[in-house]
């Protein structure tokens, strides 16, 4: 006989967005019966999520602090004509630790892994094994909607956690090393020192194509480690990813691509920083907002998440404009010049940019002066993107 389960909130998708909502409710709303449903054996998949200290509001740090695996007080960037260290905190979350913390935040049996979802509605979830979960409210956090409805570039990457034969001498993260061959768009390498003999190295591209050549990227990571003087003893773990970089598109069409009446979170709600593709800061903000909401019924959650995601989309036109100029006005092999120019700016401006909180003065400063791309092509890129 098929099982039936009743609860207050059912969250479908145990990745970053779904896991953070579950933890926020578990921490701040102990009276709410939550079910977190994930198709994979483990929450969070196989990822390293990183973020700047300024990405998270001081009042929201309670949610993310227990998830942090590594923390640093500063980070550096490197370009052909610029090398700079910025005194700003930087953090990383590893998915293994994420899984442990989120599972521990909910009572036994509330985290349901290896469960394939056949369908859902604002108040119910049907599983492939016949189980029906009746909830006051359902949140869909299973990943992106129809990305074909958005005008996109791509940030694609391969990350490898390297076991080194000898200790390295790199105490701080290098979050952007563009002193490498420029291939397939704007290329940079990202290096995080987890321990004295463990270095996470990610080869990243701001590319016009989502195609990923894993063999080539793995070789480039090995070459980069060799150039830094690191002898690789083994590879502890490996991940790949392709993130959307929004240049434009119709938010409402994207939202409707996965239904209109169910609450959504994360990439499914279109909640990602346009300039980076990263979704962690948005996931934190929405989780905190949901935990503070008194009405957790399906219709109320749908209204809340739609309104929140739409407001975020509408407030970020400036970042999509910059993306359009980067992808459509700059030659792929010259895109690094745009980013290098940005990193010459005030550290506080840089911090607000990544947090998606640029002021009008910040925006004017970013656009002021001689542009690193031809002005005619920049204007054409703006016109073309606006038309799209």
Secondary structure, DSSP 8 states (H G I E B T S, - for coil): ---EEEEEEEEE--SHHHHHHHHHHHHH-TTS-EEEE-SSSSTT-S-EEEEEGGGS-GGGHHHHHTT-SEEES-EEEEETTEEEEE---EEEEEHHHHHHHHHHHS-TT-EE-S--EEEEETTEEEETTS-EEEEEEEEE-SS---GGGEEEEEEEEEEEEEEESS--S--SEEEEE--S---SSEEEEEEEEEETTEEEEEEEEEES-----HHHHHHHHHHHHHHTT--EEEEEEEEEEEEEEEEEE-HHHHHHTT-SSSEE-GGGGT-S-TTT---HHHHHHHHHHHHT-S--SHHHHHHHHHHHHHHHHHTTHHHHHHHHHHHHHS-GGGHHHHHHHHTTS-HHHHHHHHTT---HHHHHHHH-SS-SS-HHHHHHHHHHHHH-
